[in-house]
Amino acid sequence: RQRVCVRPSNSAPPPTQLNKIKYSGGPQIVKKERRHSSSRFNLSKNRELQKLPALKDAPPHEREELFIQKLRQCCVLFDFISDPLSDLKFKEVKRAGLNEMVEYITHNRDVVTEAIYPEAVIMFSVNLFRTLPPSSNPTGAEFDPEEDEPTLEAAWPHLQLVYEFFLRFLESPDFQPNVAKKYIDQKFVLSLLDLFDSEDPRERDFLKTILHRIYGKFLGLRAYVRRQINNIFYRFIYETEHHNGIAELLEILGSIINGFALPLKEEHKMFLIRVLLPLHKVKSLSVYHPQLAYCVVQFLEKDSSLTEPVIVGLLKFWPKTHSPKEVMFLNELEEILDVIEPSEFVKVMEPLFRQLAKCVSSPHFQVAERALYYWNNEYIMSLISDNAAKILPIMFPALYKNSKSHWNKTIHGLIYNALKLFMEMNQKLFDDCTQQYKAEKQNLLGHEEINYNVEDTQLCRDAYALPWKYLPVHICRSDASGILLL
């Protein structure tokens, strides 16, 4: 039996809304449709920068000192908000200096000396560790990437180059984590994580890459990074329900989970149950759902015994009145079924298909349509075929009823296809389910008829007991003669 998997286990996590911006080597002009606010920087008092000699023109023995001077010069902060046209000459000096250092560290070897580490970290910290502006969407309403314009950072012409420099610094062949760990510590990581709440997607994209590099190079910080990300998720789920960087943090975790050693540690299993599953109940799920689903599937590929608690958890948080969210759950559930072991499927198939029967009966045609697409999945059909005796009696009433009563004709066609597949799978079982359904329906109609006649008889008796002038108008069925009592 061949499994049809959505993506292999070694694939990359789904990207967040903005892919990595490639560095172009020059200033970028960003068209900003809308900006509510920008970060609060402590502007430098002395902003008159002197243009320093080019690094490539300096004698080799002077380059380290010149490099340090340029790093310190780039610690000067400018006003991009209240007076964006101020200090244009000096802003350009800083931009050119950052640009030059990016090129220098990228194309030269043996330039990241021990003296550079503290200066590079200080320059990064001064420029980027700041108070973020108040949210332009404090109520936590769902952000729609196709409709809503993100709030862009006014100081981005400089911030982009600072991020680019630090990323090249971390990726340099000369970079030595043992030297850098004195400066890139827990306090640094915590400040970095705070920036993930930035509303500018370009900044979050750089942060995602930088944090991933730090996690890979600094083994001593790994547990701390995971713990602090957990804390962000806990606050998001149980307190604020608002954070701009959940998708990016989940994307990092997707790569981290992919590298977990087997058997999984108990803390990792608890993270799945206590953090990833409750993330499904937040109203802004659509913003980060692809990354969340990827993380869940990664766990199940690592340890199939987690399948039952995961599916039970999804059914617990299943949306009751939010149809688009229900479609997302159905998407994720199919991804889980693509990697499920047959032995684990047997444990969850009954509650799972009771929920699918409800989805097939949904008046929202996209929910019903998405559920019925499961019957186009070969691996799921093989699982159903092996367990048809349990699954068909659960699904048959919903399929048979909606094959005639559902308002959408597309759904009719998909239901007929599902019924046809069930019939081909086991003709005798299908016939038994048909007869049982008709018998139960006839029995139900008989009960309804008896109740209807009892109500009519009581109504007529009440009518006879009332004086005519107080008698409300009723039409009651009488005996077999068909006489109507008014």
HUGI-V100067 format. One record per residue. N is the residue number from 0. RES is the residue in one letter. SS is DSSP state (helix for helix, strand for strand, loop for the rest). PSI is psi in whole degrees, -180 to 180 (999 if undefined). BURIAL is I if it has 16 or more other C-alpha atoms within 10 Angstrom, else O. Layout:
n->(N N)
res->(RES RES)
ss->(SS SS)
psi->(PSI PSI)
burial->(BURIAL BURIAL)
This chain:
n->(0 1 2 3 4 5 6 7 8 9 10 11 12 13 14 15 16 17 18 19 20 21 22 23 24 25 26 27 28 29 30 31 32 33 34 35 36 37 38 39 40 41 42 43 44 45 46 47 48 49 50 51 52 53 54 55 56 57 58 59 60 61 62 63 64 65 66 67 68 69 70 71 72 73 74 75 76 77 78 79 80 81 82 83 84 85 86 87 88 89 90 91 92 93 94 95 96 97 98 99 100 101 102 103 104 105 106 107 108 109 110 111 112 113 114 115 116 117 118 119 120 121 122 123 124 125 126 127 128 129 130 131 132 133 134 135 136 137 138 139 140 141 142 143 144 145 146 147 148 149 150 151 152 153 154 155 156 157 158 159 160 161 162 163 164 165 166 167 168 169 170 171 172 173 174 175 176 177 178 179 180 181 182 183 184 185 186 187 188 189 190 191 192 193 194 195 196 197 198 199 200 201 202 203 204 205 206 207 208 209 210 211 212 213 214 215 216 217 218 219 220 221 222 223 224 225 226 227 228 229 230 231 232 233 234 235 236 237 238 239 240 241 242 243 244 245 246 247 248 249 250 251 252 253 254 255 256 257 258 259 260 261 262 263 264 265 266 267 268 269 270 271 272 273 274 275 276 277 278 279 280 281 282 283 284 285 286 287 288 289 290 291 292 293 294 295 296 297 298 299 300 301 302 303 304 305 306 307 308 309 310 311 312 313 314 315 316 317 318 319 320 321 322 323 324 325 326 327 328 329 330 331 332 333 334 335 336 337 338 339 340 341 342 343 344 345 346 347 348 349 350 351 352 353 354 355 356 357 358 359 360 361 362 363 364 365 366 367 368 369 370 371 372 373 374 375 376 377 378 379 380 381 382 383 384 385 386 387 388 389 390 391 392 393 394 395 396 397 398 399 400 401 402 403 404 405 406 407 408 409 410 411 412 413 414 415 416 417 418 419 420 421 422 423 424 425 426 427 428 429 430 431 432 433 434 435 436 437 438 439 440 441 442 443 444 445 446 447 448 449 450 451 452 453 454 455 456 457 458 459 460 461 462 463 464 465 466 467 468 469 470 471 472 473 474 475 476 477 478 479 480 481 482 483 484 485)
res->(R Q R V C V R P S N S A P P P T Q L N K I K Y S G G P Q I V K K E R R H S S S R F N L S K N R E L Q K L P A L K D A P P H E R E E L F I Q K L R Q C C V L F D F I S D P L S D L K F K E V K R A G L N E M V E Y I T H N R D V V T E A I Y P E A V I M F S V N L F R T L P P S S N P T G A E F D P E E D E P T L E A A W P H L Q L V Y E F F L R F L E S P D F Q P N V A K K Y I D Q K F V L S L L D L F D S E D P R E R D F L K T I L H R I Y G K F L G L R A Y V R R Q I N N I F Y R F I Y E T E H H N G I A E L L E I L G S I I N G F A L P L K E E H K M F L I R V L L P L H K V K S L S V Y H P Q L A Y C V V Q F L E K D S S L T E P V I V G L L K F W P K T H S P K E V M F L N E L E E I L D V I E P S E F V K V M E P L F R Q L A K C V S S P H F Q V A E R A L Y Y W N N E Y I M S L I S D N A A K I L P I M F P A L Y K N S K S H W N K T I H G L I Y N A L K L F M E M N Q K L F D D C T Q Q Y K A E K Q N L L G H E E I N Y N V E D T Q L C R D A Y A L P W K Y L P V H I C R S D A S G I L L L)
ss->(loop loop loop loop loop loop loop loop loop loop loop loop loop loop loop loop loop loop loop loop loop loop loop loop loop loop loop loop loop loop loop loop loop loop loop loop loop loop loop strand loop loop loop loop loop loop loop loop loop loop loop loop loop loop helix helix helix loop loop helix helix helix helix helix helix helix helix helix helix helix helix helix helix loop loop loop loop loop loop loop loop loop loop loop loop loop loop helix helix helix helix helix helix helix helix helix helix helix helix helix helix helix helix helix helix helix helix loop loop loop loop loop loop helix helix helix helix helix helix helix helix helix helix helix helix helix helix helix loop loop strand loop loop loop loop loop loop loop loop loop loop loop loop loop loop loop loop loop loop loop loop loop loop loop loop helix helix helix helix helix helix helix helix helix helix helix helix helix helix helix helix loop loop loop loop loop helix helix helix helix loop loop loop loop loop helix helix helix helix helix helix helix helix helix helix helix helix loop loop loop helix helix helix helix helix helix helix helix helix helix helix helix helix helix helix helix helix loop helix helix helix helix helix helix helix helix helix helix helix helix helix helix helix helix helix helix helix helix helix helix loop loop loop loop loop helix helix helix helix helix helix helix helix helix helix helix helix helix loop loop loop loop loop loop loop helix helix helix helix helix helix helix helix helix helix helix loop helix helix helix helix loop loop loop helix helix helix loop helix helix helix helix helix helix helix helix helix helix helix helix helix helix loop helix helix helix helix helix helix helix helix helix helix helix helix helix loop loop loop loop loop loop helix helix helix helix helix helix helix helix helix helix helix helix helix helix helix helix helix loop loop helix helix helix helix helix helix helix helix helix helix helix helix helix helix helix helix helix helix helix loop loop loop loop helix helix helix helix helix helix helix helix helix helix helix helix loop helix helix helix helix helix helix helix helix helix loop helix helix helix helix helix helix helix helix helix helix helix helix helix helix helix helix helix helix loop loop loop helix helix helix helix helix helix helix helix helix helix helix helix helix helix helix helix helix loop helix helix helix helix helix helix helix helix helix helix helix helix helix helix helix helix helix helix helix helix helix helix helix helix helix helix helix helix helix helix helix helix helix helix helix helix helix helix helix loop loop helix helix helix loop loop loop loop loop strand strand loop loop loop loop loop loop strand strand loop)
psi->(130 134 144 97 143 -44 148 159 -24 12 163 154 153 138 154 180 -33 119 165 129 122 136 129 -7 -2 179 145 134 118 125 117 111 -35 135 126 -39 177 174 160 107 147 100 143 143 -46 104 14 99 139 131 124 160 156 143 -38 -23 -12 149 145 -39 -11 -6 -38 -46 -40 -39 -45 -41 -42 -39 -42 -37 -35 2 -7 131 140 164 116 4 -69 -32 76 -19 1 152 37 -39 -43 -31 -39 -36 -44 -44 -45 -38 -44 -44 -43 -42 -34 -48 -41 -46 -22 -39 6 146 158 31 -17 84 172 -32 -19 -31 -55 -36 -41 -42 -40 -45 -44 -47 -44 -41 -32 -30 105 171 122 151 160 148 139 -6 64 -20 -10 19 152 131 129 108 -26 -22 -39 139 130 155 121 150 123 -34 16 -33 -33 -41 -39 -44 -33 -46 -45 -43 -47 -35 -44 -34 -48 -33 -3 140 -22 -12 131 107 -33 -32 -42 -24 -17 -23 -35 91 -167 -40 -41 -46 -42 -42 -37 -43 -33 -31 -15 -14 6 142 -12 114 -25 -40 -43 -32 -42 -44 -41 -46 -42 -45 -37 -40 -42 -43 -39 -32 -26 90 -34 -16 -6 -50 -39 -43 -47 -41 -42 -35 -41 -44 -40 -44 -42 -46 -40 -45 -47 -9 -67 -35 21 122 134 -17 19 -43 -44 -40 -38 -35 -40 -44 -32 -42 -38 -46 -38 -26 2 138 155 147 154 142 155 -36 -33 -39 -40 -35 -41 -48 -41 -17 -57 -43 -47 -21 -19 -18 -8 142 -25 29 -37 -24 -32 10 -42 -41 -37 -46 -39 -45 -44 -46 -37 -42 -44 -31 -29 -40 103 -19 -13 -5 -46 -52 -31 -48 -39 -40 -42 -42 -33 -41 11 131 141 -35 5 94 -44 -36 -35 -38 -40 -43 -41 -38 -48 -40 -38 -38 -38 -44 -27 -24 6 145 142 -37 -32 -32 -41 -33 -27 -1 -35 -54 -32 -47 -20 -38 -40 -34 -39 -40 -41 -32 0 135 -18 111 -28 -34 -49 -42 -46 -39 -40 -20 -16 -29 -3 -2 117 -42 -41 -40 -35 -37 -42 -43 -41 -18 31 -34 -29 -37 -42 -45 -28 -43 -28 -49 -43 -41 -47 -45 -46 -13 -20 -30 -17 141 -20 126 -31 -39 -38 -47 -42 -36 -43 -38 -44 -43 -40 -43 -39 -41 -44 -28 -45 95 -44 -46 -40 -44 -41 -43 -37 -48 -42 -41 -44 -40 -44 -37 -42 -41 -42 -41 -38 -43 -40 -38 -42 -45 -39 -44 -39 -43 -42 -43 -44 -38 -42 -40 -43 -37 -42 -31 -17 145 145 -36 -20 -1 119 158 123 149 117 145 139 -145 -165 -17 -17 10 134 137 123 999)
burial->(O O O O I O O O I O O O I I O I O O O I O O O O O O O O O O O O O O O O I I I O I O O O O O O O I O O O O O I O O O O O O O I I O I I I O I I O I I I I I I I I I O O O O O I O O I I I I I I I I I I I I I O I I I O O O O I I O O O I I I I I I O I I I O I I O O O I O O I O O O O I O O I O O O O O O I I I I I I I I I I I I I I I I I I I I I I I O O I O O O O I O O I I O O O O I O O I I O I I I I I I I I I I I I I I I I I I O I I O I O O O I O O I I O O O I I O I I I O I I O O O I I I I I I I I I I I I I I I I I I O O O O O O O O O O O O O I I O I I I I I I I I I I I I I I I I I I I I I I I I I I I I O O O I I I O I I O O I O O I I I O O O I O I I I I I I I I I I I I I I I I I O O O I O O O I O O I I O I I I O I I I I O O I I I I I I I I O I I O I O I I I I I I I O O I O O I I I I I I I I I I O I I O O I O I O O I I O I I I I I I O I I O O I O O O I I O O I I O O I O O O O O O O O O O O O O O O O O O I O O O I O O I O O O O O O O O O O O O I I O O O O O O O O O)
